[in-house]
């Protein structure tokens, strides 16, 4: 069986893809930033008719066509469009590979008779692409180099055994050689491929490089050039068509469980775990009902995933019945195999199930956890992060005085007397100090402009009260009296005997409560 290859070239893939969503009348171009200026990346036929071309500076294009409509190029979207077309082209060949950023190469050996011949196959392909609004040129030849060259110079079919006749009329640049080599060949009068065919290979290789000879031999079939198709990304989706419509929740859950077993088997084969799972139920009236859940961490346990679907399935409207069920995992993450049965794993699973249940009800961005932060400032000693998108962290052991179990915004203390105060009122309650430990001096972080710390230093005290609460108090000193205890970490200062107070600080600042110990 003779080898036959199909080359498809999309000369305006980027602009055609962009214009399908948002059409533009008149000249249009996609721009790409290069260096310090913008250049044209892809232009539509109206812009090409005015002399605009790919690579032209945008400023020059504006001078030629002031009404040029432009958009920034999206290279990721362009690559995704080509990948989608590669999957679509598999209807014509079992093996389809990318051929540069704007082309495809398919091995159609033994396939054309299914479409009525090579001409009919090519006509069917061109018609479908035209209906989709995509400009494309296709060619069929016996080698990859010949099909590539012909697709980019008008398209057509080169019959088996007529490579030299079919390629001879094409320009030298069709051989995929660099610009300098093509310019050197043109200077000596070699402008067409047929000009190279009678020449000996050795002098050509010595003067123009081995690359020219290799490309010529590839086009003529004297040097092998395989079509290596990229492996398709794994698709995590399963479906089931039912012989009779169903509508009961128990029936839907039974079908869901069967699909989950198959989906989780696919995930396990690739060591992946689902972060979102989508259930699509097709009704007999062609309506579609969607039930989607999120997972707090990657998971592929069918039983635990099915439990999260119970509420959503109970609320669906089955109409006159459901005749098809499809289950997909649109978002997946790597998940290594793990041992099942340990107490630590069960605790982590239970926490993940709780976060998943809460996240599906109120939103994953609203289920938060505290994470430690590297700061001595109490207000900045932790950060708040969504629990589903962050891992728990152990609070680093504080080397200084202990911190309160409950921390809140500073609340003023009234009728405070002494340093630390012997008696004070807080939250409409009167407290008497039994003993106090401190002070612990904390300085503000100068690289943050925090209005709450503009007053300067803070001296924190651990105060045990006669009424029971153990509070974390602070005062902002301005000047220190000689009678004050010196700031010493970890020093226990009992209240003065006889009801006396510590001397008031110079400048008299208010006291505040910011935390409560266990």
Number of C-alpha atoms within 10 A of each C-alpha: 5 9 13 22 23 28 29 27 24 20 18 17 23 25 22 20 18 18 15 12 8 7 11 13 8 12 20 24 29 22 23 20 14 11 7 6 11 17 22 26 24 25 26 23 15 15 20 15 11 12 11 26 18 14 14 15 19 22 14 13 20 13 10 14 15 11 12 18 16 16 14 13 19 14 13 8 13 19 15 11 15 22 18 11 16 22 13 12 19 15 11 20 18 13 20 27 21 20 18 10 14 18 23 23 28 27 26 20 17 12 16 17 11 11 14 10 11 20 15 14 18 21 12 14 18 18 11 11 15 12 9 12 12 19 17 21 22 26 26 29 28 24 27 26 23 30 28 28 23 26 24 20 15 11 19 17 19 21 14 13 12 12 18 15 13 18 24 15 13 20 17 25 17 22 24 16 16 11 10 10 16 20 15 14 20 13 9 8 10 16 19 18 20 18 15 17 13 7 10 10 16 11 10 16 14 10 12 15 13 13 15 21 21 18 20 23 17 18 27 21 16 12 14 13 14 9 17 13 17 12 9 9 6 9 12 21 20 17 19 15 12 12 8 10 16 20 16 14 17 13 11 18 17 13 18 22 17 14 22 23 15 17 24 22 17 19 24 18 8 13 15 21 23 26 20 19 22 18 22 16 26 20 21 17 11 11 11 15 17 13 16 17 19 23 24 25 24 19 23 22 17 18 11 13 22 14 13 18 20 14 12 15 22 13 10 14 14 22 13 12 17 25 20 21 21 18 22 20 22 13 15 18 15 14 17 11 9 7 6 9 8 8 9 10 13 12 11 12 16 13 14 19 19 13 22 24 20 15 22 17 12 10 14 20 12 14 17 17 16 16 17 15 14 10 11 14 14 15 14 11 14 17 13 13 16 17 22 22 13 15 12 12 10 8 12 9 7 9 6 9 14 11 14 17 9 12 15 12 11 16 14 16 18 16 13 20 17 18 20 32 22 23 19 19 14 15 9 9 8 13 19 17 20 17 18 24 20 23 26 19 16 16 13 17 13 10 6 8 10 11 7 10 16 10 12 14 16 19 17 24 26 27 27 20 18 12 12 11 13 19 21 23 26 27 21 20 18 15 10 14 14 10 11 14 16 12 13 12 15 15 15 15 17 15 21 14 7 6 9 11 17 17 17 18 19 12 11 12 12 15 24 20 21 20 21 18 16 8
